[in-house]
Amino acid sequence: MPHTPSHIIPTTAGLKAVRFEYVPDREKNKGMDEDTDGDTGGDTDGDTDGDTDEETDSISHAREEWRLEAWPATKMDLSRSIPYEKVIFIDYKRNNSYPEALENRLLGAYERDKYDEMADLVERLLRDGGLDSFTIIDSKLIFKQPPTINLPFDLPIVRYSSLTHVSDKALWSGLEISKCPARRLVMFNEEVCIYRVAELPRDIPLIREEMRNFTLLHDSKWFADIVGKVLRQGNIEAFLLRYSSKGSLALHKRMRETIKRQWIMQIAEAFVEAESAGILSLPLRSNGILLDDAGNIKIVDLEKAQFAERNLTDPISTSNFTVRPKQPILKETSRLVNEFGIIVWDLFDHDYRNKYDNKFLEVWIRSGPQWVQMLVRGCCIDECFKSMSEIVAYLEEE
């Protein structure tokens, strides 16, 4: 798709508020059950999945910040299209001196109404010939410089204008599209890539940590390669991961048992390498693992990977970071072992499930192949396996 210059959005474009974040108003929320300390994430694409309108609207906001993007009018599918390069950032906070101020009206609007109201406001500016990032003070729109997003690591720079959309719906159906921040498919140099973007400055630590995880595992043949960092509107706000024309394992769950066994062995070897690199937890599903042209797996989702509690030095900057591990998912054994068992279960469970638990597992496990029953039970219920190396040895003996 040909791109309009970064500073121009045609008046025929369709605007979408793709993301907003808010800071709760502590004074107005006193006495509520919700934890109102610190920043709280908003939703994306106007979809409040996981929260009812009553739950999200019950929290008063002291400040909101938005990211808006524009799509060609004929390509308004947020998940599969490439928006124009221009990004509009908007923020405002509660105005205690002027109760009828525009910013107070926006803060008080219902969640689902906010997106339409914000898009209408920006569309009016577009029709009037002026459109840029701004802050709202006393109902006045005041120009502001867009926030700076500059992802680290010494990687090739990819210009946003060189990206095109991926129309193959089958590939999209096998990809887990996280909402905050976004995960999308794009084409670059005739290759399908995953586009991981820091939509707002607060996303930078999460995206930077994911990039670091892939950098630490770049010598492994089981993890996807980073193609480069994406330059958009003067910001290095995203990176590209090499995808695959065969898509994720989620698209191939009905393959023969012998082929699935090969994938499981490769995933186990990948987890051993992750364990050696210091990764304590790697929660994955079949839609976070690709199948390459040779029929081998490639892991493309390290978003939630966690390292053991120790300081690691950033290979580019000199800053240190610490990630504190969460509690084990199912029982007191290695989290990687638990999570590996969940992946095996997922590959043999043809029905997509958002959540697994022991009660359902006990029922399901009786119907799976014998070796799968032994493997999943040993990882998730009986705690027979204490490390990934034990699992690899078990698979090699079977």
C-alpha positions as CSV (number, residue, x, y, z in Angstrom):
1,M,0.0,0.0,0.0
2,P,1.5,3.3,-1.0
3,H,2.1,5.6,2.0
4,T,1.2,9.3,2.3
5,P,4.0,11.5,3.5
6,S,4.3,11.3,7.3
7,H,3.0,14.8,8.0
8,I,-0.2,14.4,5.8
9,I,-3.4,12.6,6.5
10,P,-6.0,12.8,3.7
11,T,-9.4,14.2,4.7
12,T,-10.9,11.0,3.5
13,A,-9.0,9.0,6.1
14,G,-10.8,7.1,8.8
15,L,-9.5,8.0,12.3
16,K,-9.4,5.6,15.2
17,A,-8.5,6.1,18.8
18,V,-6.4,3.0,19.2
19,R,-5.3,3.3,22.7
20,F,-5.8,5.4,25.9
21,E,-4.4,5.2,29.3
22,Y,-5.5,7.0,32.5
23,V,-4.4,8.0,35.9
24,P,-7.1,7.5,38.6
25,D,-8.4,10.5,40.5
26,R,-7.5,9.5,44.1
27,E,-9.7,12.1,45.7
28,K,-12.8,11.1,43.8
29,N,-12.1,7.4,44.2
30,K,-11.7,7.4,48.0
31,G,-13.5,4.5,49.7
32,M,-13.6,2.4,46.5
33,D,-12.3,-1.2,46.4
34,E,-10.2,-0.6,43.3
35,D,-6.5,0.0,43.8
36,T,-6.1,3.6,42.6
37,D,-2.4,4.0,43.3
38,G,-0.3,4.8,40.3
39,D,-1.1,4.7,36.6
40,T,-3.8,2.4,35.4
41,G,-4.0,1.1,31.8
42,G,-7.0,1.9,29.6
43,D,-8.2,-0.3,26.8
44,T,-7.5,-0.5,23.1
45,D,-9.7,-0.1,20.0
46,G,-12.7,0.9,22.1
47,D,-13.1,-2.7,23.3
48,T,-13.4,-3.2,27.0
49,D,-12.8,-6.9,27.1
50,G,-12.3,-8.1,30.6
51,D,-14.1,-5.2,32.2
52,T,-17.7,-4.3,32.2
53,D,-18.8,-0.7,31.4
54,E,-19.9,-0.4,35.0
55,E,-16.5,-1.5,36.4
56,T,-14.4,0.7,34.2
57,D,-16.7,3.7,34.4
58,S,-16.9,3.6,38.2
59,I,-13.2,4.8,38.4
60,S,-12.9,8.5,38.1
61,H,-9.9,9.6,36.0
62,A,-7.6,12.5,36.9
63,R,-5.7,12.4,33.6
64,E,-5.9,10.6,30.2
65,E,-3.5,10.2,27.3
66,W,-4.5,9.0,23.8
67,R,-2.9,7.6,20.7
68,L,-4.9,8.1,17.5
69,E,-4.0,6.7,14.0
70,A,-5.7,7.1,10.6
71,W,-6.4,4.4,8.0
72,P,-7.5,4.7,4.4
73,A,-11.2,4.9,4.4
74,T,-11.5,1.5,2.6
75,K,-9.2,-0.3,5.0
76,M,-10.6,0.3,8.5
77,D,-9.8,-3.2,9.8
78,L,-7.5,-2.2,12.7
79,S,-6.0,-5.7,13.1
80,R,-5.0,-6.3,9.4
81,S,-4.3,-2.9,7.9
82,I,-1.4,-0.5,7.9
83,P,-2.3,3.0,9.1
84,Y,-0.8,6.2,7.8
85,E,2.6,7.1,9.3
86,K,1.2,10.1,11.2
87,V,0.4,9.4,14.9
88,I,-1.6,11.9,17.0
89,F,-1.0,12.1,20.7
90,I,-3.5,13.9,23.0
91,D,-3.5,14.4,26.7
92,Y,-5.5,16.4,29.3
93,K,-6.1,16.4,33.0
94,R,-9.0,17.4,35.3
95,N,-9.7,21.1,35.4
96,N,-10.8,22.1,38.9
97,S,-11.1,25.8,38.1
98,Y,-13.5,25.3,35.1
99,P,-16.0,22.5,35.8
100,E,-17.6,22.8,32.3
101,A,-14.3,22.5,30.5
102,L,-13.9,20.1,27.5
103,E,-11.3,18.1,29.4
104,N,-13.7,17.4,32.3
105,R,-16.4,16.4,29.8
106,L,-14.0,13.9,28.2
107,L,-12.9,12.6,31.5
108,G,-16.5,12.0,32.6
109,A,-17.7,10.3,29.4
110,Y,-18.5,6.5,29.4
111,E,-15.7,4.3,28.3
112,R,-17.2,3.3,25.0
113,D,-18.3,6.8,24.3
114,K,-14.8,8.2,24.8
115,Y,-13.4,6.7,21.6
116,D,-16.1,8.0,19.3
117,E,-16.0,11.5,21.0
118,M,-12.2,11.7,20.7
119,A,-12.2,10.5,17.0
120,D,-15.0,13.1,16.2
121,L,-12.9,15.8,17.8
122,V,-9.8,15.0,15.8
123,E,-11.8,14.5,12.6
124,R,-13.1,18.1,13.0
125,L,-9.5,19.3,13.2
126,L,-8.6,17.3,10.2
127,R,-11.4,18.9,8.1
128,D,-10.3,22.3,9.3
129,G,-6.8,21.7,8.0
130,G,-5.0,21.4,11.3
131,L,-4.0,18.2,12.9
132,D,-1.2,17.5,15.3
133,S,-0.5,16.3,18.8
134,F,-1.9,18.5,21.5
135,T,-2.9,19.0,25.1
136,I,-6.3,20.3,26.2
137,I,-6.3,23.2,28.8
138,D,-9.4,25.3,29.6
139,S,-11.2,23.7,26.5
140,K,-8.4,25.0,24.3
141,L,-6.3,22.7,22.1
142,I,-2.6,23.6,22.6
143,F,0.0,22.2,20.3
144,K,2.6,19.9,21.9
145,Q,5.5,17.9,20.6
146,P,4.8,14.1,20.4
147,P,6.4,12.1,23.1
148,T,9.9,10.6,22.4
149,I,10.1,6.9,22.0
150,N,13.5,5.5,21.2
151,L,14.0,1.8,21.6
152,P,17.5,0.6,22.4
153,F,19.8,-2.0,20.9
154,D,22.1,-1.8,17.9
155,L,19.8,-3.1,15.1
156,P,19.1,-2.2,11.5
157,I,16.6,0.6,11.0
158,V,13.5,-0.1,9.0
159,R,11.4,2.8,7.7
160,Y,7.8,2.6,8.4
161,S,6.9,3.6,4.8
162,S,8.5,0.3,3.6
163,L,5.9,-1.8,5.5
164,T,2.8,-3.2,3.8
165,H,-0.2,-5.1,5.2
166,V,-0.7,-8.8,5.3
167,S,-4.0,-9.9,3.8
168,D,-3.8,-13.6,4.5
169,K,-6.5,-14.2,7.1
170,A,-5.2,-17.6,8.0
171,L,-1.9,-16.2,9.2
172,W,-3.8,-13.7,11.3
173,S,-6.0,-16.3,12.8
174,G,-3.0,-18.2,14.2
175,L,-1.5,-15.1,15.9
176,E,-2.2,-14.0,19.4
177,I,-2.9,-10.2,19.0
178,S,-2.0,-8.6,22.3
179,K,-3.8,-5.4,23.0
180,C,-1.5,-3.3,25.2
181,P,0.8,-2.8,23.3
182,A,-0.3,-4.0,19.9
183,R,1.1,-7.1,18.0
184,R,0.4,-7.1,14.3
185,L,1.6,-8.7,11.1
186,V,3.2,-6.7,8.4
187,M,5.2,-7.3,5.2
188,F,8.8,-6.2,4.8
189,N,11.0,-7.1,1.9
190,E,8.4,-9.7,0.9
191,E,8.7,-11.4,4.3
192,V,5.9,-11.6,6.9
193,C,7.0,-10.0,10.2
194,I,5.4,-9.4,13.6
195,Y,5.3,-5.7,14.4
196,R,5.8,-5.0,18.1
197,V,5.2,-1.4,19.0
198,A,5.5,0.8,22.0
199,E,2.3,2.8,21.5
200,L,2.9,5.1,24.5
201,P,6.0,6.0,26.5
202,R,4.9,3.7,29.3
203,D,5.1,0.7,26.9
204,I,8.9,1.2,26.5
205,P,10.1,-0.9,29.5
206,L,7.9,-3.9,28.3
207,I,9.0,-3.7,24.7
208,R,12.6,-3.1,25.6
209,E,12.6,-6.2,27.9
210,E,11.1,-8.3,25.1
211,M,13.8,-7.1,22.7
212,R,16.4,-8.0,25.3
213,N,15.0,-11.5,25.7
214,F,15.3,-12.1,22.0
215,T,18.8,-10.6,22.0
216,L,19.9,-13.0,24.8
217,L,18.5,-16.0,22.8
218,H,19.6,-14.9,19.4
219,D,22.1,-17.8,19.0
220,S,19.3,-20.4,19.5
221,K,17.7,-21.9,16.4
222,W,14.4,-22.2,18.3
223,F,13.7,-18.5,18.7
224,A,12.7,-16.0,16.1
225,D,15.1,-13.4,14.7
226,I,14.7,-9.7,15.2
227,V,14.8,-8.1,11.7
228,G,15.2,-4.5,12.8
229,K,13.8,-1.5,14.6
230,V,11.1,0.6,12.9
231,L,11.4,4.4,12.4
232,R,8.0,6.1,12.4
233,Q,7.4,9.8,12.7
234,G,10.9,10.4,14.0
235,N,10.5,7.7,16.7
236,I,12.1,4.3,17.0
237,E,8.9,2.9,18.4
238,A,8.7,-0.7,17.2
239,F,10.7,-3.8,16.2
240,L,10.1,-6.5,13.7
241,L,10.3,-10.3,14.3
242,R,10.6,-12.7,11.4
243,Y,7.3,-14.6,11.0
244,S,6.6,-17.7,8.8
245,S,4.4,-18.4,5.8
246,K,3.1,-21.5,7.6
247,G,1.9,-19.5,10.6
248,S,1.7,-20.7,14.2
249,L,1.1,-24.2,15.6
250,A,-2.4,-23.1,16.5
251,L,-3.2,-23.6,12.8
252,H,-1.8,-27.2,12.8
253,K,-3.3,-28.8,15.9
254,R,-4.8,-31.6,13.8
255,M,-1.5,-32.8,12.4
256,R,-0.4,-36.4,13.0
257,E,0.7,-37.4,16.5
258,T,4.2,-38.3,15.3
259,I,4.7,-34.7,13.9
260,K,3.4,-33.2,17.1
261,R,5.8,-35.3,19.1
262,Q,8.7,-33.8,17.0
263,W,7.4,-30.3,17.8
264,I,7.2,-31.1,21.5
265,M,10.8,-32.3,21.6
266,Q,11.9,-29.1,19.9
267,I,9.9,-27.0,22.4
268,A,11.5,-28.9,25.3
269,E,15.0,-28.2,23.8
270,A,14.1,-24.5,23.5
271,F,13.0,-24.4,27.1
272,V,16.3,-26.0,28.2
273,E,18.1,-23.2,26.3
274,A,15.9,-20.6,27.9
275,E,16.6,-22.1,31.3
276,S,20.3,-21.9,30.6
277,A,19.9,-18.2,29.7
278,G,18.4,-17.5,33.1
279,I,14.7,-17.5,32.1
280,L,12.6,-18.6,35.0
281,S,9.1,-18.4,33.4
282,L,8.0,-18.6,29.7
283,P,4.2,-18.8,29.5
284,L,3.3,-19.8,25.9
285,R,0.5,-21.1,23.9
286,S,0.5,-22.7,20.5
287,N,-0.2,-19.3,18.8
288,G,3.1,-18.0,20.1
289,I,5.1,-20.7,18.3
290,L,5.6,-20.7,14.6
291,L,6.2,-23.5,12.1
292,D,9.0,-22.6,9.7
293,D,9.4,-23.9,6.1
294,A,11.5,-26.9,7.2
295,G,8.7,-27.9,9.7
296,N,10.7,-26.8,12.8
297,I,9.3,-24.6,15.6
298,K,10.2,-20.9,16.2
299,I,9.1,-19.2,19.3
300,V,8.0,-15.6,18.7
301,D,6.4,-14.7,22.0
302,L,8.7,-13.7,24.8
303,E,6.5,-10.9,26.0
304,K,5.8,-12.5,29.4
305,A,9.2,-14.3,29.9
306,Q,10.7,-13.6,33.3
307,F,14.2,-14.1,34.6
308,A,15.2,-15.4,38.0
309,E,15.6,-12.6,40.5
310,R,19.0,-11.3,39.7
311,N,20.5,-8.2,38.0
312,L,21.2,-8.5,34.3
313,T,23.2,-5.9,32.5
314,D,21.7,-4.4,29.4
315,P,24.1,-5.3,26.5
316,I,23.6,-1.8,25.0
317,S,23.1,0.7,27.8
318,T,24.7,0.2,31.2
319,S,21.5,0.1,33.2
320,N,20.6,-2.8,35.4
321,F,17.1,-4.3,35.8
322,T,15.5,-6.9,38.1
323,V,12.5,-9.0,37.3
324,R,10.8,-10.6,40.3
325,P,9.3,-14.1,39.6
326,K,5.6,-14.7,40.2
327,Q,4.3,-17.8,42.1
328,P,4.2,-21.1,40.2
329,I,1.2,-21.6,37.9
330,L,-0.1,-24.9,39.2
331,K,2.1,-26.6,41.8
332,E,5.5,-26.0,43.6
333,T,7.7,-27.3,40.9
334,S,9.7,-25.4,38.2
335,R,7.6,-22.9,36.4
336,L,9.1,-23.8,33.1
337,V,8.1,-27.4,33.7
338,N,4.5,-26.4,34.5
339,E,4.3,-24.1,31.5
340,F,5.8,-26.8,29.2
341,G,3.0,-29.1,30.3
342,I,0.4,-26.5,29.4
343,I,1.8,-26.2,25.9
344,V,1.7,-29.9,25.4
345,W,-1.9,-29.9,26.6
346,D,-2.7,-27.0,24.3
347,L,-1.4,-28.8,21.2
348,F,-3.6,-31.8,21.8
349,D,-6.7,-29.9,22.9
350,H,-8.5,-28.8,19.7
351,D,-10.8,-26.4,21.5
352,Y,-9.3,-23.0,22.2
353,R,-9.5,-22.1,25.9
354,N,-8.5,-18.9,27.6
355,K,-7.8,-20.5,30.9
356,Y,-6.7,-24.0,32.1
357,D,-7.1,-25.4,35.6
358,N,-6.3,-28.6,37.4
359,K,-10.0,-29.7,37.6
360,F,-10.5,-29.6,33.9
361,L,-7.0,-31.1,33.3
362,E,-7.9,-34.2,35.4
363,V,-10.9,-34.9,33.2
364,W,-9.2,-34.1,29.8
365,I,-6.0,-36.0,30.5
366,R,-7.8,-39.4,30.5
367,S,-8.6,-39.1,26.8
368,G,-5.2,-38.1,25.5
369,P,-2.5,-40.4,24.1
370,Q,-0.7,-42.4,26.8
371,W,2.6,-40.7,26.5
372,V,0.9,-37.3,26.5
373,Q,-1.0,-38.2,29.6
374,M,2.3,-39.2,31.4
375,L,4.0,-36.0,30.2
376,V,1.3,-33.5,31.2
377,R,0.6,-35.3,34.5
378,G,4.3,-35.3,35.3
379,C,4.6,-31.6,34.5
380,C,1.4,-30.2,36.0
381,I,-0.1,-32.7,38.6
382,D,2.3,-35.3,40.0
383,E,5.4,-33.2,39.8
384,C,7.5,-36.1,38.5
385,F,9.7,-33.7,36.5
386,K,11.7,-31.1,38.3
387,S,13.6,-29.6,35.4
388,M,13.4,-29.3,31.6
389,S,16.5,-31.5,31.3
390,E,14.6,-34.4,32.9
391,I,11.8,-33.9,30.4
392,V,14.2,-34.0,27.4
393,A,15.7,-37.2,28.8
394,Y,12.3,-38.8,29.2
395,L,11.3,-37.9,25.6
396,E,14.5,-39.3,24.2
397,E,13.9,-42.6,26.0
398,E,10.3,-43.0,24.9
